[in-house]
Amino acid sequence: MKRIVSAGVCVGLFTAVLSAQVTAVKAGKVIEPETGTVLKDQVILLHQGRIEAVGSNLPIPPAAQVIDLSNKTVLPGLIDCHTHLADGTREADPLVQLKKTAAQVALESVPNARAMLESGFTTVRDVGVYRALNDVALRDAINRGNIVGPRMFVAGAYVTITGGAGALTGQAPDIQLPWDLRYGEANGPWEVRQVIRKLAHDGVDHIKILSSGAVLTHGSNPSSQEFTLEELQAAVDEASQFGLRVEAHAHSPQGIKNAIIAGVASVEHATMIDAEGIALARQHGTYLDMDIYDEECIQEDGRAGKMPKDFLQHDLELGQIQRENFRKAVQAGVKMSFGTDAGVCAYGTSARQFAFMVKYGMTPMQAIQSATIRAADLLGRSELLGSIKPGKYADLIAVGGDPLADISLLEHVEFVMKEGVVYKPR
């Protein structure tokens, strides 16, 4: 004999199942970066890793899991647009890479990913590795759930001239590097295109190209230009064929301007940007991703004898120059994103940069926006990241107190959720 179930019972069963899958977060305050406002006594409903609804009087389904953050300030998960999570343990000298296997470097990178996530950064744009494609492997392991870490958008390798800012340099000239330590070397527009085609085939999310010399590279000069304007334009054009954006490392004034003219999405470091470069960035809508905190770590390592002397010589006076140029760019209304060069400083300490951004000209809200809606825009993922809105990923963090009154509170994140899963407290 068949059992007959009424339509009303079916609807009731469906509602019960749905309620069991809903999480309700009670938030004392919510910082909303899109509007630059603070909302009080909010309920955030989450379902299947996404935000379903946000409001002050939302009914909470009876069977929903409730997370009480009513004495906390809730923000969207933070985004660091300049990290190096997949380079293994933090080391001042890249030549350490020659003492390790690729597998060792990859395994050493696992704690880096966890540290970033637990510090409140639910998304990172990882902008290059010495061991090519280690970042792709780390990204994919996180996505599969094999290890804990932030959502990663990865570059795969540095696109650099031979012996350039993204190359592994300083070894004897008769030492032949393995393929993964010279994967991204290119000289001339067609070699640049070839490397980008390889990277696209190998599954990267964006392209990192080196327009000038570097501080933390042996035999380099931060004031020099490396790739020509023609080579940079070839990179942007080729990347666009695969739907990929390009970011350019650049310290020197001309290297910065060449990158902006070529059409990159962002300039990394932008240390010696001049008035013309600032005007170009504003005109083109180019983001500046300026790592103005890590000077503290470079100098600390120098005092401890851990930083190579040539790196310290490259760095001489550049830290303060960069910070003053950061102030000028903020005053000029240039688009600014949050990027720290994580790995120069210890993984998990990126939030220390917020206080420096405020010290050098940003309001606390602008600093938070740089790591939320601005960073999401730079990534091309505004529909999913950067604010607490229906349809976006359920990436939430919480702190005690008011970070708009004391931005350093973001250095002490007390709660972290990524796509509806709580990672802190565990």
KOLMI-859494 format. One record per residue (C-alpha): residue in three letters; x, y, z. Coordinates in steps of 0.05 Angstrom, whole numbers, plus 5000, padded with zeros to 4 digits. Example, Ala and Ser with C-alpha at 12.3 -4.5 7.8 and 13.67 -1.06 7.14 Angstrom:
BEGIN
+------+------+------+------+
: resn :    u :    v :    w :
+------+------+------+------+
:  ala : 5246 : 4910 : 5156 :
:  ser : 5273 : 4979 : 5143 :
+------+------+------+------+
//
This chain:
BEGIN
+------+------+------+------+
: resn :    u :    v :    w :
+------+------+------+------+
:  met : 5000 : 5000 : 5000 :
:  lys : 5028 : 5067 : 4979 :
:  arg : 5038 : 5121 : 5031 :
:  ile : 5007 : 5188 : 5010 :
:  val : 5043 : 5251 : 5035 :
:  ser : 5007 : 5317 : 5028 :
:  ala : 5037 : 5377 : 4993 :
:  gly : 5038 : 5415 : 5059 :
:  val : 5080 : 5361 : 5092 :
:  cys : 5129 : 5362 : 5033 :
:  val : 5137 : 5437 : 5039 :
:  gly : 5148 : 5430 : 5114 :
:  leu : 5201 : 5377 : 5104 :
:  phe : 5237 : 5419 : 5052 :
:  thr : 5236 : 5480 : 5098 :
:  ala : 5265 : 5439 : 5155 :
:  val : 5322 : 5413 : 5111 :
:  leu : 5336 : 5483 : 5085 :
:  ser : 5336 : 5512 : 5155 :
:  ala : 5386 : 5460 : 5178 :
:  gln : 5434 : 5485 : 5125 :
:  val : 5428 : 5559 : 5142 :
:  thr : 5477 : 5595 : 5188 :
:  ala : 5456 : 5660 : 5221 :
:  val : 5510 : 5708 : 5244 :
:  lys : 5489 : 5760 : 5295 :
:  ala : 5535 : 5820 : 5286 :
:  gly : 5539 : 5878 : 5335 :
:  lys : 5568 : 5922 : 5280 :
:  val : 5581 : 5910 : 5207 :
:  ile : 5630 : 5952 : 5167 :
:  glu : 5603 : 5959 : 5096 :
:  pro : 5660 : 5981 : 5050 :
:  glu : 5616 : 5993 : 4989 :
:  thr : 5580 : 6050 : 5023 :
:  gly : 5633 : 6068 : 5074 :
:  thr : 5582 : 6060 : 5130 :
:  val : 5574 : 6021 : 5195 :
:  leu : 5510 : 5982 : 5207 :
:  lys : 5488 : 5961 : 5277 :
:  asp : 5454 : 5899 : 5303 :
:  gln : 5454 : 5860 : 5238 :
:  val : 5435 : 5789 : 5222 :
:  ile : 5474 : 5756 : 5165 :
:  leu : 5442 : 5693 : 5136 :
:  leu : 5489 : 5645 : 5101 :
:  his : 5472 : 5584 : 5058 :
:  gln : 5519 : 5538 : 5020 :
:  gly : 5579 : 5583 : 5028 :
:  arg : 5544 : 5647 : 5004 :
:  ile : 5510 : 5706 : 5037 :
:  glu : 5435 : 5700 : 5029 :
:  ala : 5410 : 5762 : 5065 :
:  val : 5433 : 5818 : 5111 :
:  gly : 5388 : 5861 : 5155 :
:  ser : 5371 : 5885 : 5224 :
:  asn : 5306 : 5848 : 5233 :
:  leu : 5315 : 5784 : 5193 :
:  pro : 5278 : 5724 : 5220 :
:  ile : 5325 : 5667 : 5237 :
:  pro : 5302 : 5598 : 5214 :
:  pro : 5287 : 5554 : 5275 :
:  ala : 5339 : 5500 : 5258 :
:  ala : 5393 : 5549 : 5235 :
:  gln : 5462 : 5548 : 5267 :
:  val : 5472 : 5614 : 5303 :
:  ile : 5540 : 5647 : 5311 :
:  asp : 5537 : 5703 : 5362 :
:  leu : 5584 : 5761 : 5345 :
:  ser : 5538 : 5812 : 5376 :
:  asn : 5596 : 5842 : 5416 :
:  lys : 5642 : 5845 : 5355 :
:  thr : 5653 : 5886 : 5293 :
:  val : 5645 : 5844 : 5230 :
:  leu : 5680 : 5858 : 5164 :
:  pro : 5686 : 5823 : 5097 :
:  gly : 5745 : 5776 : 5093 :
:  leu : 5808 : 5815 : 5077 :
:  ile : 5847 : 5810 : 5011 :
:  asp : 5923 : 5817 : 5004 :
:  cys : 5940 : 5832 : 4932 :
:  his : 6015 : 5820 : 4937 :
:  thr : 6037 : 5755 : 4971 :
:  his : 6087 : 5699 : 4960 :
:  leu : 6058 : 5641 : 4999 :
:  ala : 6089 : 5585 : 4958 :
:  asp : 6163 : 5602 : 4967 :
:  gly : 6171 : 5558 : 5029 :
:  thr : 6197 : 5584 : 5095 :
:  arg : 6212 : 5657 : 5101 :
:  glu : 6285 : 5669 : 5080 :
:  ala : 6320 : 5734 : 5066 :
:  asp : 6363 : 5706 : 5010 :
:  pro : 6330 : 5673 : 4950 :
:  leu : 6393 : 5630 : 4939 :
:  val : 6366 : 5585 : 4994 :
:  gln : 6321 : 5557 : 4939 :
:  leu : 6383 : 5521 : 4912 :
:  lys : 6389 : 5482 : 4977 :
:  lys : 6319 : 5452 : 4973 :
:  thr : 6279 : 5408 : 4928 :
:  ala : 6214 : 5434 : 4897 :
:  ala : 6176 : 5384 : 4941 :
:  gln : 6209 : 5412 : 5004 :
:  val : 6191 : 5483 : 4985 :
:  ala : 6119 : 5464 : 4971 :
:  leu : 6111 : 5428 : 5037 :
:  glu : 6143 : 5486 : 5075 :
:  ser : 6090 : 5531 : 5044 :
:  val : 6031 : 5496 : 5076 :
:  pro : 6038 : 5534 : 5143 :
:  asn : 6043 : 5600 : 5105 :
:  ala : 5974 : 5590 : 5077 :
:  arg : 5943 : 5573 : 5144 :
:  ala : 5976 : 5634 : 5177 :
:  met : 5948 : 5681 : 5125 :
:  leu : 5878 : 5654 : 5131 :
:  glu : 5877 : 5654 : 5207 :
:  ser : 5901 : 5727 : 5207 :
:  gly : 5837 : 5747 : 5171 :
:  phe : 5859 : 5745 : 5098 :
:  thr : 5810 : 5699 : 5063 :
:  thr : 5836 : 5716 : 4993 :
:  val : 5905 : 5731 : 4966 :
:  arg : 5933 : 5749 : 4898 :
:  asp : 5999 : 5710 : 4899 :
:  val : 6046 : 5746 : 4852 :
:  gly : 6101 : 5697 : 4835 :
:  val : 6146 : 5641 : 4859 :
:  tyr : 6218 : 5620 : 4844 :
:  arg : 6197 : 5547 : 4836 :
:  ala : 6149 : 5553 : 4778 :
:  leu : 6078 : 5528 : 4788 :
:  asn : 6086 : 5514 : 4863 :
:  asp : 6033 : 5567 : 4874 :
:  val : 5986 : 5531 : 4826 :
:  ala : 5994 : 5467 : 4866 :
:  leu : 5983 : 5504 : 4932 :
:  arg : 5920 : 5538 : 4905 :
:  asp : 5892 : 5473 : 4880 :
:  ala : 5907 : 5436 : 4945 :
:  ile : 5869 : 5490 : 4983 :
:  asn : 5811 : 5487 : 4934 :
:  arg : 5807 : 5411 : 4942 :
:  gly : 5806 : 5417 : 5017 :
:  asn : 5872 : 5380 : 5026 :
:  ile : 5901 : 5438 : 5066 :
:  val : 5876 : 5501 : 5100 :
:  gly : 5889 : 5568 : 5068 :
:  pro : 5860 : 5630 : 5035 :
:  arg : 5829 : 5631 : 4966 :
:  met : 5889 : 5640 : 4920 :
:  phe : 5895 : 5674 : 4853 :
:  val : 5964 : 5656 : 4826 :
:  ala : 6016 : 5678 : 4775 :
:  gly : 6054 : 5612 : 4765 :
:  ala : 6122 : 5645 : 4755 :
:  tyr : 6155 : 5712 : 4746 :
:  val : 6159 : 5737 : 4674 :
:  thr : 6229 : 5768 : 4674 :
:  ile : 6288 : 5783 : 4630 :
:  thr : 6349 : 5737 : 4637 :
:  gly : 6385 : 5757 : 4701 :
:  gly : 6328 : 5805 : 4717 :
:  ala : 6288 : 5824 : 4778 :
:  gly : 6248 : 5759 : 4776 :
:  ala : 6306 : 5713 : 4761 :
:  leu : 6345 : 5672 : 4812 :
:  thr : 6413 : 5706 : 4810 :
:  gly : 6477 : 5706 : 4850 :
:  gln : 6501 : 5635 : 4836 :
:  ala : 6565 : 5620 : 4797 :
:  pro : 6556 : 5631 : 4721 :
:  asp : 6571 : 5558 : 4705 :
:  ile : 6513 : 5532 : 4747 :
:  gln : 6455 : 5510 : 4703 :
:  leu : 6388 : 5522 : 4737 :
:  pro : 6331 : 5471 : 4730 :
:  trp : 6271 : 5487 : 4687 :
:  asp : 6227 : 5510 : 4743 :
:  leu : 6277 : 5563 : 4765 :
:  arg : 6282 : 5594 : 4695 :
:  tyr : 6211 : 5580 : 4670 :
:  gly : 6191 : 5653 : 4662 :
:  glu : 6253 : 5682 : 4629 :
:  ala : 6239 : 5719 : 4564 :
:  asn : 6276 : 5769 : 4520 :
:  gly : 6238 : 5805 : 4466 :
:  pro : 6163 : 5811 : 4453 :
:  trp : 6154 : 5742 : 4422 :
:  glu : 6189 : 5706 : 4479 :
:  val : 6145 : 5745 : 4527 :
:  arg : 6084 : 5720 : 4489 :
:  gln : 6110 : 5649 : 4490 :
:  val : 6120 : 5649 : 4565 :
:  ile : 6050 : 5677 : 4576 :
:  arg : 6021 : 5623 : 4531 :
:  lys : 6056 : 5570 : 4574 :
:  leu : 6029 : 5602 : 4638 :
:  ala : 5958 : 5605 : 4611 :
:  his : 5962 : 5532 : 4591 :
:  asp : 5987 : 5514 : 4661 :
:  gly : 5927 : 5546 : 4693 :
:  val : 5948 : 5613 : 4723 :
:  asp : 5899 : 5667 : 4743 :
:  his : 5940 : 5729 : 4724 :
:  ile : 6008 : 5749 : 4699 :
:  lys : 6066 : 5781 : 4738 :
:  ile : 6118 : 5817 : 4697 :
:  leu : 6180 : 5854 : 4722 :
:  ser : 6187 : 5924 : 4692 :
:  ser : 6246 : 5949 : 4733 :
:  gly : 6303 : 5922 : 4775 :
:  ala : 6290 : 5898 : 4845 :
:  val : 6312 : 5909 : 4917 :
:  leu : 6315 : 5836 : 4938 :
:  thr : 6352 : 5808 : 4877 :
:  his : 6427 : 5798 : 4871 :
:  gly : 6460 : 5841 : 4817 :
:  ser : 6398 : 5883 : 4807 :
:  asn : 6385 : 5958 : 4807 :
:  pro : 6317 : 5983 : 4829 :
:  ser : 6328 : 6047 : 4790 :
:  ser : 6336 : 6011 : 4724 :
:  gln : 6286 : 5993 : 4670 :
:  glu : 6285 : 5920 : 4648 :
:  phe : 6229 : 5901 : 4600 :
:  thr : 6219 : 5953 : 4546 :
:  leu : 6152 : 5987 : 4533 :
:  glu : 6144 : 5942 : 4471 :
:  glu : 6154 : 5879 : 4513 :
:  leu : 6106 : 5903 : 4566 :
:  gln : 6053 : 5919 : 4514 :
:  ala : 6063 : 5849 : 4484 :
:  ala : 6051 : 5819 : 4554 :
:  val : 5987 : 5857 : 4566 :
:  asp : 5961 : 5841 : 4496 :
:  glu : 5978 : 5767 : 4500 :
:  ala : 5949 : 5760 : 4570 :
:  ser : 5884 : 5792 : 4547 :
:  gln : 5876 : 5737 : 4495 :
:  phe : 5868 : 5689 : 4553 :
:  gly : 5826 : 5735 : 4596 :
:  leu : 5884 : 5748 : 4644 :
:  arg : 5904 : 5813 : 4677 :
:  val : 5976 : 5835 : 4685 :
:  glu : 6010 : 5866 : 4745 :
:  ala : 6079 : 5897 : 4739 :
:  his : 6134 : 5901 : 4790 :
:  ala : 6165 : 5970 : 4783 :
:  his : 6208 : 6014 : 4829 :
:  ser : 6238 : 6063 : 4779 :
:  pro : 6199 : 6124 : 4753 :
:  gln : 6205 : 6103 : 4680 :
:  gly : 6192 : 6030 : 4694 :
:  ile : 6127 : 6051 : 4729 :
:  lys : 6106 : 6096 : 4672 :
:  asn : 6122 : 6044 : 4619 :
:  ala : 6078 : 5993 : 4656 :
:  ile : 6020 : 6042 : 4662 :
:  ile : 6024 : 6062 : 4588 :
:  ala : 6026 : 5988 : 4569 :
:  gly : 5960 : 5977 : 4604 :
:  val : 5975 : 5936 : 4666 :
:  ala : 5921 : 5929 : 4719 :
:  ser : 5967 : 5948 : 4776 :
:  val : 6037 : 5971 : 4791 :
:  glu : 6070 : 5934 : 4848 :
:  his : 6114 : 5974 : 4897 :
:  ala : 6113 : 6039 : 4855 :
:  thr : 6169 : 6062 : 4900 :
:  met : 6198 : 6120 : 4861 :
:  ile : 6135 : 6142 : 4825 :
:  asp : 6138 : 6215 : 4805 :
:  ala : 6085 : 6267 : 4792 :
:  glu : 6078 : 6246 : 4720 :
:  gly : 6070 : 6173 : 4740 :
:  ile : 6017 : 6191 : 4791 :
:  ala : 5979 : 6231 : 4738 :
:  leu : 5984 : 6173 : 4689 :
:  ala : 5959 : 6123 : 4740 :
:  arg : 5899 : 6166 : 4754 :
:  gln : 5886 : 6178 : 4680 :
:  his : 5890 : 6103 : 4662 :
:  gly : 5854 : 6078 : 4725 :
:  thr : 5915 : 6037 : 4743 :
:  tyr : 5919 : 6010 : 4814 :
:  leu : 5980 : 6023 : 4857 :
:  asp : 5995 : 5965 : 4903 :
:  met : 6047 : 5994 : 4950 :
:  asp : 6078 : 5951 : 5005 :
:  ile : 6095 : 6007 : 5053 :
:  tyr : 6103 : 5965 : 5116 :
:  asp : 6155 : 5913 : 5096 :
:  glu : 6212 : 5963 : 5102 :
:  glu : 6207 : 5949 : 5177 :
:  cys : 6223 : 5876 : 5166 :
:  ile : 6279 : 5889 : 5117 :
:  gln : 6314 : 5935 : 5166 :
:  glu : 6301 : 5888 : 5225 :
:  asp : 6332 : 5830 : 5186 :
:  gly : 6390 : 5876 : 5169 :
:  arg : 6403 : 5892 : 5242 :
:  ala : 6402 : 5818 : 5257 :
:  gly : 6452 : 5803 : 5202 :
:  lys : 6401 : 5762 : 5163 :
:  met : 6394 : 5807 : 5102 :
:  pro : 6447 : 5805 : 5047 :
:  lys : 6488 : 5869 : 5046 :
:  asp : 6474 : 5884 : 4972 :
:  phe : 6399 : 5881 : 4986 :
:  leu : 6407 : 5931 : 5043 :
:  gln : 6447 : 5976 : 4995 :
:  his : 6391 : 5972 : 4944 :
:  asp : 6341 : 5990 : 4997 :
:  leu : 6378 : 6051 : 5023 :
:  glu : 6329 : 6108 : 5032 :
:  leu : 6276 : 6075 : 4987 :
:  gly : 6229 : 6058 : 5045 :
:  gln : 6215 : 6130 : 5064 :
:  ile : 6213 : 6152 : 4991 :
:  gln : 6159 : 6100 : 4978 :
:  arg : 6118 : 6121 : 5039 :
:  glu : 6119 : 6194 : 5019 :
:  asn : 6099 : 6176 : 4948 :
:  phe : 6043 : 6133 : 4977 :
:  arg : 6017 : 6196 : 5012 :
:  lys : 6021 : 6236 : 4947 :
:  ala : 5983 : 6182 : 4908 :
:  val : 5928 : 6179 : 4961 :
:  gln : 5921 : 6255 : 4959 :
:  ala : 5916 : 6253 : 4883 :
:  gly : 5859 : 6203 : 4885 :
:  val : 5895 : 6145 : 4851 :
:  lys : 5865 : 6076 : 4858 :
:  met : 5900 : 6040 : 4915 :
:  ser : 5897 : 5967 : 4933 :
:  phe : 5925 : 5930 : 4994 :
:  gly : 5989 : 5890 : 4981 :
:  thr : 6044 : 5873 : 5030 :
:  asp : 6096 : 5829 : 4995 :
:  ala : 6080 : 5776 : 5048 :
:  gly : 6141 : 5733 : 5057 :
:  val : 6187 : 5793 : 5066 :
:  cys : 6153 : 5799 : 5133 :
:  ala : 6128 : 5738 : 5170 :
:  tyr : 6066 : 5705 : 5141 :
:  gly : 6004 : 5724 : 5181 :
:  thr : 6027 : 5794 : 5197 :
:  ser : 6000 : 5831 : 5136 :
:  ala : 5950 : 5870 : 5177 :
:  arg : 6007 : 5911 : 5208 :
:  gln : 6007 : 5951 : 5143 :
:  phe : 5939 : 5982 : 5158 :
:  ala : 5968 : 6028 : 5211 :
:  phe : 6021 : 6052 : 5163 :
:  met : 5970 : 6066 : 5109 :
:  val : 5932 : 6110 : 5158 :
:  lys : 5996 : 6143 : 5181 :
:  tyr : 6013 : 6161 : 5110 :
:  gly : 5948 : 6191 : 5088 :
:  met : 5889 : 6143 : 5086 :
:  thr : 5829 : 6145 : 5131 :
:  pro : 5815 : 6079 : 5168 :
:  met : 5756 : 6067 : 5121 :
:  gln : 5799 : 6078 : 5060 :
:  ala : 5851 : 6029 : 5086 :
:  ile : 5796 : 5977 : 5098 :
:  gln : 5767 : 5990 : 5029 :
:  ser : 5836 : 5979 : 4997 :
:  ala : 5835 : 5908 : 5025 :
:  thr : 5762 : 5894 : 5009 :
:  ile : 5723 : 5926 : 4952 :
:  arg : 5785 : 5957 : 4918 :
:  ala : 5823 : 5892 : 4920 :
:  ala : 5762 : 5854 : 4895 :
:  asp : 5757 : 5903 : 4837 :
:  leu : 5831 : 5894 : 4820 :
:  leu : 5821 : 5818 : 4819 :
:  gly : 5759 : 5825 : 4775 :
:  arg : 5718 : 5789 : 4827 :
:  ser : 5673 : 5844 : 4855 :
:  glu : 5612 : 5801 : 4845 :
:  leu : 5638 : 5751 : 4896 :
:  leu : 5686 : 5787 : 4942 :
:  gly : 5698 : 5850 : 4981 :
:  ser : 5633 : 5865 : 5017 :
:  ile : 5578 : 5833 : 5058 :
:  lys : 5523 : 5830 : 5006 :
:  pro : 5474 : 5776 : 4983 :
:  gly : 5504 : 5730 : 4931 :
:  lys : 5576 : 5740 : 4953 :
:  tyr : 5620 : 5689 : 4986 :
:  ala : 5608 : 5681 : 5061 :
:  asp : 5677 : 5708 : 5079 :
:  leu : 5672 : 5743 : 5146 :
:  ile : 5721 : 5765 : 5200 :
:  ala : 5709 : 5798 : 5267 :
:  val : 5748 : 5839 : 5317 :
:  gly : 5733 : 5867 : 5385 :
:  gly : 5725 : 5942 : 5388 :
:  asp : 5721 : 5992 : 5331 :
:  pro : 5776 : 5988 : 5277 :
:  leu : 5753 : 6055 : 5249 :
:  ala : 5776 : 6086 : 5315 :
:  asp : 5837 : 6041 : 5322 :
:  ile : 5858 : 6009 : 5257 :
:  ser : 5910 : 5966 : 5293 :
:  leu : 5853 : 5922 : 5318 :
:  leu : 5856 : 5888 : 5251 :
:  glu : 5923 : 5858 : 5274 :
:  his : 5883 : 5817 : 5324 :
:  val : 5827 : 5784 : 5285 :
:  glu : 5785 : 5740 : 5332 :
:  phe : 5740 : 5704 : 5282 :
:  val : 5751 : 5680 : 5211 :
:  met : 5701 : 5648 : 5164 :
:  lys : 5714 : 5630 : 5092 :
:  glu : 5656 : 5607 : 5048 :
:  gly : 5614 : 5593 : 5109 :
:  val : 5666 : 5550 : 5144 :
:  val : 5695 : 5576 : 5210 :
:  tyr : 5770 : 5571 : 5215 :
:  lys : 5781 : 5615 : 5276 :
:  pro : 5763 : 5601 : 5331 :
:  arg : 5769 : 5528 : 5315 :
+------+------+------+------+
//
